[in-house]
Amino acid sequence: MRSRYSAFVLQDAPYLLATWHPSTRPASLELDPEQRWSGLRVLSASTGGGVFAPEGTVEFVASYHSPDGPAQVRERSRFVQDAGRWVYLGPVSEG
């Protein structure tokens, strides 16, 4: 989770794509160069997530500034183990 946030800060689209599960990964990723990420707060990590767990969830708030002003992204994300490493699967759907 933290490494993916750092990749957003550094505008590292190849890393973000490489750490995205193949079943949900987009073909390409365009990052907004005007967005300046300013903070990450992990609210919870649950549903497994240990070294040997097959999946886990992380709830976070990420803050950024854009030409429109300050904003936040809040998400409960699902991560799964793929070939021995954690990858982002997508947001947890509520309901």
N, CA and C atoms as an extended XYZ file, in Angstrom:
285
Properties=species:S:1:pos:R:3:atomname:S:1:resname:S:1:resid:I:1 pbc="F F F"
N         0.824       -1.192        0.000 N   MET     1
C         0.000        0.000        0.000 CA  MET     1
C         0.866        1.252        0.000 C   MET     1
N         1.800        1.299        0.905 N   ARG     2
C         2.647        2.496        1.004 CA  ARG     2
C         3.522        2.664       -0.238 C   ARG     2
N         3.985        1.564       -0.791 N   SER     3
C         4.822        1.680       -1.995 CA  SER     3
C         3.999        2.187       -3.173 C   SER     3
N         2.728        1.798       -3.241 N   ARG     4
C         1.874        2.293       -4.333 CA  ARG     4
C         1.595        3.783       -4.149 C   ARG     4
N         1.381        4.222       -2.911 N   TYR     5
C         1.199        5.654       -2.661 CA  TYR     5
C         2.456        6.416       -3.106 C   TYR     5
N         3.627        5.897       -2.733 N   SER     6
C         4.881        6.539       -3.148 CA  SER     6
C         4.992        6.607       -4.667 C   SER     6
N         4.509        5.577       -5.345 N   ALA     7
C         4.531        5.582       -6.817 CA  ALA     7
C         3.623        6.680       -7.369 C   ALA     7
N         2.493        6.930       -6.733 N   PHE     8
C         1.642        8.050       -7.166 CA  PHE     8
C         2.381        9.367       -6.959 C   PHE     8
N         3.049        9.514       -5.814 N   VAL     9
C         3.810       10.737       -5.532 CA  VAL     9
C         4.872       10.964       -6.598 C   VAL     9
N         5.558        9.897       -6.988 N   LEU    10
C         6.649        9.991       -7.952 CA  LEU    10
C         6.198        9.896       -9.412 C   LEU    10
N         4.881        9.771       -9.624 N   GLN    11
C         4.330        9.644      -10.986 CA  GLN    11
C         4.907        8.412      -11.696 C   GLN    11
N         5.032        7.303      -10.975 N   ASP    12
C         5.639        6.077      -11.492 CA  ASP    12
C         4.559        5.098      -11.970 C   ASP    12
N         3.974        5.394      -13.120 N   ALA    13
C         2.913        4.548      -13.678 CA  ALA    13
C         3.370        3.112      -13.929 C   ALA    13
N         4.589        2.862      -14.433 N   PRO    14
C         5.010        1.466      -14.625 CA  PRO    14
C         4.975        0.643      -13.332 C   PRO    14
N         5.383        1.250      -12.204 N   TYR    15
C         5.338        0.521      -10.930 CA  TYR    15
C         3.894        0.243      -10.533 C   TYR    15
N         3.025        1.228      -10.684 N   LEU    16
C         1.619        1.030      -10.328 CA  LEU    16
C         1.007       -0.103      -11.149 C   LEU    16
N         1.298       -0.134      -12.430 N   LEU    17
C         0.778       -1.206      -13.282 CA  LEU    17
C         1.373       -2.560      -12.896 C   LEU    17
N         2.644       -2.580      -12.532 N   ALA    18
C         3.311       -3.831      -12.167 CA  ALA    18
C         2.790       -4.396      -10.847 C   ALA    18
N         2.242       -3.540       -9.991 N   THR    19
C         1.730       -3.986       -8.697 CA  THR    19
C         0.208       -4.069       -8.679 C   THR    19
N        -0.389       -4.141       -9.848 N   TRP    20
C        -1.842       -4.240      -10.022 CA  TRP    20
C        -2.140       -5.647      -10.526 C   TRP    20
N        -3.111       -6.312       -9.954 N   HIS    21
C        -3.430       -7.684      -10.367 CA  HIS    21
C        -3.836       -7.714      -11.847 C   HIS    21
N        -3.340       -8.694      -12.605 N   PRO    22
C        -3.626       -8.746      -14.045 CA  PRO    22
C        -5.118       -8.786      -14.388 C   PRO    22
N        -5.940       -9.324      -13.502 N   SER    23
C        -7.377       -9.431      -13.807 CA  SER    23
C        -8.105       -8.095      -13.751 C   SER    23
N        -7.538       -7.097      -13.079 N   THR    24
C        -8.196       -5.791      -12.960 CA  THR    24
C        -7.326       -4.638      -13.454 C   THR    24
N        -6.109       -4.931      -13.845 N   ARG    25
C        -5.161       -3.895      -14.275 CA  ARG    25
C        -5.592       -3.283      -15.608 C   ARG    25
N        -5.602       -1.951      -15.698 N   PRO    26
C        -5.889       -1.306      -16.983 CA  PRO    26
C        -4.722       -1.493      -17.956 C   PRO    26
N        -4.974       -1.317      -19.216 N   ALA    27
C        -3.925       -1.454      -20.237 CA  ALA    27
C        -2.875       -0.358      -20.104 C   ALA    27
N        -3.295        0.809      -19.664 N   SER    28
C        -2.369        1.924      -19.465 CA  SER    28
C        -2.892        2.786      -18.327 C   SER    28
N        -2.058        3.698      -17.883 N   LEU    29
C        -2.417        4.550      -16.758 CA  LEU    29
C        -1.861        5.943      -17.010 C   LEU    29
N        -2.737        6.914      -17.057 N   GLU    30
C        -2.328        8.308      -17.231 CA  GLU    30
C        -2.441        9.012      -15.891 C   GLU    30
N        -1.335        9.464      -15.351 N   LEU    31
C        -1.334       10.184      -14.090 CA  LEU    31
C        -1.340       11.686      -14.364 C   LEU    31
N        -2.055       12.408      -13.541 N   ASP    32
C        -2.185       13.850      -13.707 CA  ASP    32
C        -0.953       14.549      -13.141 C   ASP    32
N        -0.134       15.167      -13.977 N   PRO    33
C         1.080       15.825      -13.476 CA  PRO    33
C         0.783       17.037      -12.594 C   PRO    33
N        -0.449       17.521      -12.630 N   GLU    34
C        -0.836       18.659      -11.792 CA  GLU    34
C        -1.206       18.233      -10.371 C   GLU    34
N        -1.414       16.946      -10.147 N   GLN    35
C        -1.760       16.441       -8.821 CA  GLN    35
C        -0.506       16.289       -7.985 C   GLN    35
N        -0.514       16.866       -6.795 N   ARG    36
C         0.612       16.772       -5.866 CA  ARG    36
C         0.107       16.091       -4.595 C   ARG    36
N         0.535       14.851       -4.412 N   TRP    37
C         0.111       14.068       -3.248 CA  TRP    37
C         0.808       14.604       -2.009 C   TRP    37
N         0.052       14.721       -0.907 N   SER    38
C         0.588       15.380        0.280 CA  SER    38
C         0.485       14.559        1.553 C   SER    38
N        -0.117       13.380        1.505 N   GLY    39
C        -0.176       12.591        2.728 CA  GLY    39
C        -0.970       11.310        2.568 C   GLY    39
N        -0.570       10.305        3.341 N   LEU    40
C        -1.265        9.023        3.373 CA  LEU    40
C        -1.518        8.667        4.822 C   LEU    40
N        -2.760        8.321        5.108 N   ARG    41
C        -3.124        7.855        6.449 CA  ARG    41
C        -3.794        6.489        6.291 C   ARG    41
N        -3.169        5.457        6.835 N   VAL    42
C        -3.756        4.121        6.813 CA  VAL    42
C        -4.675        4.023        8.021 C   VAL    42
N        -5.962        3.779        7.739 N   LEU    43
C        -6.958        3.729        8.808 CA  LEU    43
C        -7.077        2.341        9.412 C   LEU    43
N        -6.955        1.319        8.576 N   SER    44
C        -7.021       -0.051        9.084 CA  SER    44
C        -6.442       -1.009        8.061 C   SER    44
N        -5.964       -2.110        8.572 N   ALA    45
C        -5.517       -3.221        7.737 CA  ALA    45
C        -6.135       -4.463        8.353 C   ALA    45
N        -6.863       -5.223        7.538 N   SER    46
C        -7.602       -6.345        8.105 CA  SER    46
C        -7.772       -7.464        7.097 C   SER    46
N        -8.608       -8.414        7.457 N   THR    47
C        -8.941       -9.556        6.617 CA  THR    47
C        -7.686      -10.262        6.136 C   THR    47
N        -6.931      -10.748        7.070 N   GLY    48
C        -5.692      -11.417        6.687 CA  GLY    48
C        -4.585      -10.402        6.546 C   GLY    48
N        -3.854      -10.513        5.475 N   GLY    49
C        -2.790       -9.559        5.212 CA  GLY    49
C        -1.454       -9.961        5.787 C   GLY    49
N        -1.409      -11.105        6.485 N   GLY    50
C        -0.136      -11.585        6.987 CA  GLY    50
C         0.705      -12.147        5.843 C   GLY    50
N         1.910      -12.515        6.168 N   VAL    51
C         2.846      -13.005        5.159 CA  VAL    51
C         2.267      -14.177        4.364 C   VAL    51
N         1.550      -15.081        5.029 N   PHE    52
C         1.052      -16.273        4.356 CA  PHE    52
C        -0.430      -16.191        3.987 C   PHE    52
N        -1.091      -15.085        4.284 N   ALA    53
C        -2.510      -14.928        3.953 CA  ALA    53
C        -2.658      -14.745        2.445 C   ALA    53
N        -3.736      -15.268        1.860 N   PRO    54
C        -3.925      -15.113        0.422 CA  PRO    54
C        -4.445      -13.733        0.021 C   PRO    54
N        -5.064      -13.019        0.958 N   GLU    55
C        -5.565      -11.678        0.634 CA  GLU    55
C        -5.692      -10.846        1.890 C   GLU    55
N        -5.868       -9.539        1.695 N   GLY    56
C        -6.042       -8.610        2.796 CA  GLY    56
C        -6.661       -7.324        2.302 C   GLY    56
N        -7.124       -6.515        3.236 N   THR    57
C        -7.698       -5.222        2.880 CA  THR    57
C        -6.988       -4.116        3.663 C   THR    57
N        -6.944       -2.955        3.053 N   VAL    58
C        -6.367       -1.765        3.688 CA  VAL    58
C        -7.317       -0.609        3.431 C   VAL    58
N        -7.703        0.079        4.491 N   GLU    59
C        -8.514        1.291        4.336 CA  GLU    59
C        -7.600        2.482        4.563 C   GLU    59
N        -7.671        3.453        3.661 N   PHE    60
C        -6.754        4.586        3.725 CA  PHE    60
C        -7.430        5.872        3.278 C   PHE    60
N        -6.782        6.981        3.621 N   VAL    61
C        -7.121        8.306        3.102 CA  VAL    61
C        -5.828        8.884        2.548 C   VAL    61
N        -5.848        9.273        1.289 N   ALA    62
C        -4.697        9.910        0.649 CA  ALA    62
C        -5.098       11.333        0.272 C   ALA    62
N        -4.270       12.287        0.645 N   SER    63
C        -4.556       13.700        0.377 CA  SER    63
C        -3.707       14.193       -0.777 C   SER    63
N        -4.281       15.113       -1.553 N   TYR    64
C        -3.537       15.700       -2.655 CA  TYR    64
C        -4.041       17.106       -2.941 C   TYR    64
N        -3.249       17.833       -3.714 N   HIS    65
C        -3.614       19.170       -4.177 CA  HIS    65
C        -3.630       19.126       -5.699 C   HIS    65
N        -4.622       19.771       -6.278 N   SER    66
C        -4.716       19.903       -7.728 CA  SER    66
C        -5.038       21.369       -8.033 C   SER    66
N        -5.108       21.735       -9.305 N   PRO    67
C        -5.479       23.113       -9.625 CA  PRO    67
C        -6.842       23.514       -9.059 C   PRO    67
N        -7.694       22.518       -8.784 N   ASP    68
C        -9.016       22.795       -8.203 CA  ASP    68
C        -8.982       22.942       -6.686 C   ASP    68
N        -7.824       22.688       -6.077 N   GLY    69
C        -7.699       22.813       -4.628 CA  GLY    69
C        -7.405       21.470       -3.974 C   GLY    69
N        -7.417       21.455       -2.640 N   PRO    70
C        -7.112       20.215       -1.922 CA  PRO    70
C        -8.267       19.216       -2.037 C   PRO    70
N        -7.892       17.925       -1.984 N   ALA    71
C        -8.893       16.858       -2.072 CA  ALA    71
C        -8.331       15.608       -1.408 C   ALA    71
N        -9.191       14.618       -1.255 N   GLN    72
C        -8.786       13.355       -0.661 CA  GLN    72
C        -9.383       12.194       -1.424 C   GLN    72
N        -8.695       11.071       -1.367 N   VAL    73
C        -9.209        9.798       -1.859 CA  VAL    73
C        -9.306        8.900       -0.635 C   VAL    73
N       -10.484        8.355       -0.414 N   ARG    74
C       -10.668        7.383        0.672 CA  ARG    74
C       -11.123        6.084        0.034 C   ARG    74
N       -10.460        4.990        0.395 N   GLU    75
C       -10.793        3.709       -0.223 CA  GLU    75
C       -10.479        2.581        0.741 C   GLU    75
N       -11.244        1.538        0.640 N   ARG    76
C       -10.921        0.258        1.270 CA  ARG    76
C       -10.481       -0.634        0.125 C   ARG    76
N        -9.199       -0.936        0.068 N   SER    77
C        -8.596       -1.630       -1.064 CA  SER    77
C        -8.389       -3.103       -0.742 C   SER    77
N        -8.517       -3.906       -1.767 N   ARG    78
C        -8.283       -5.344       -1.636 CA  ARG    78
C        -6.961       -5.681       -2.314 C   ARG    78
N        -6.110       -6.402       -1.583 N   PHE    79
C        -4.834       -6.870       -2.091 CA  PHE    79
C        -4.820       -8.397       -2.019 C   PHE    79
N        -4.182       -9.018       -2.990 N   VAL    80
C        -4.067      -10.478       -3.016 CA  VAL    80
C        -2.619      -10.858       -3.294 C   VAL    80
N        -2.278      -12.065       -2.903 N   GLN    81
C        -0.952      -12.600       -3.216 CA  GLN    81
C        -0.973      -13.140       -4.644 C   GLN    81
N         0.005      -12.761       -5.430 N   ASP    82
C         0.142      -13.240       -6.808 CA  ASP    82
C         1.619      -13.532       -7.039 C   ASP    82
N         1.934      -14.784       -7.266 N   ALA    83
C         3.325      -15.203       -7.492 CA  ALA    83
C         4.233      -14.766       -6.340 C   ALA    83
N         3.709      -14.852       -5.118 N   GLY    84
C         4.518      -14.554       -3.946 CA  GLY    84
C         4.656      -13.102       -3.567 C   GLY    84
N         3.899      -12.219       -4.196 N   ARG    85
C         3.967      -10.799       -3.820 CA  ARG    85
C         2.568      -10.215       -3.752 C   ARG    85
N         2.427       -9.184       -2.949 N   TRP    86
C         1.137       -8.522       -2.803 CA  TRP    86
C         0.882       -7.611       -3.989 C   TRP    86
N        -0.329       -7.692       -4.552 N   VAL    87
C        -0.731       -6.811       -5.647 CA  VAL    87
C        -2.122       -6.262       -5.368 C   VAL    87
N        -2.377       -5.095       -5.904 N   TYR    88
C        -3.664       -4.402       -5.746 CA  TYR    88
C        -4.695       -5.073       -6.645 C   TYR    88
N        -5.830       -5.452       -6.067 N   LEU    89
C        -6.913       -6.028       -6.854 CA  LEU    89
C        -7.966       -4.989       -7.195 C   LEU    89
N        -8.304       -4.128       -6.238 N   GLY    90
C        -9.283       -3.084       -6.492 CA  GLY    90
C        -9.979       -2.685       -5.200 C   GLY    90
N       -10.918       -1.749       -5.303 N   PRO    91
C       -11.646       -1.326       -4.106 CA  PRO    91
C       -12.613       -2.428       -3.669 C   PRO    91
N       -12.847       -2.477       -2.370 N   VAL    92
C       -13.847       -3.393       -1.821 CA  VAL    92
C       -15.201       -2.773       -2.102 C   VAL    92
N       -16.060       -3.523       -2.758 N   SER    93
C       -17.404       -3.000       -3.024 CA  SER    93
C       -18.259       -3.212       -1.786 C   SER    93
N       -18.928       -2.168       -1.407 N   GLU    94
C       -19.815       -2.220       -0.237 CA  GLU    94
C       -21.180       -2.719       -0.684 C   GLU    94
N       -21.693       -3.665        0.049 N   GLY    95
C       -23.050       -4.132       -0.250 CA  GLY    95
C       -23.054       -5.412       -0.883 C   GLY    95
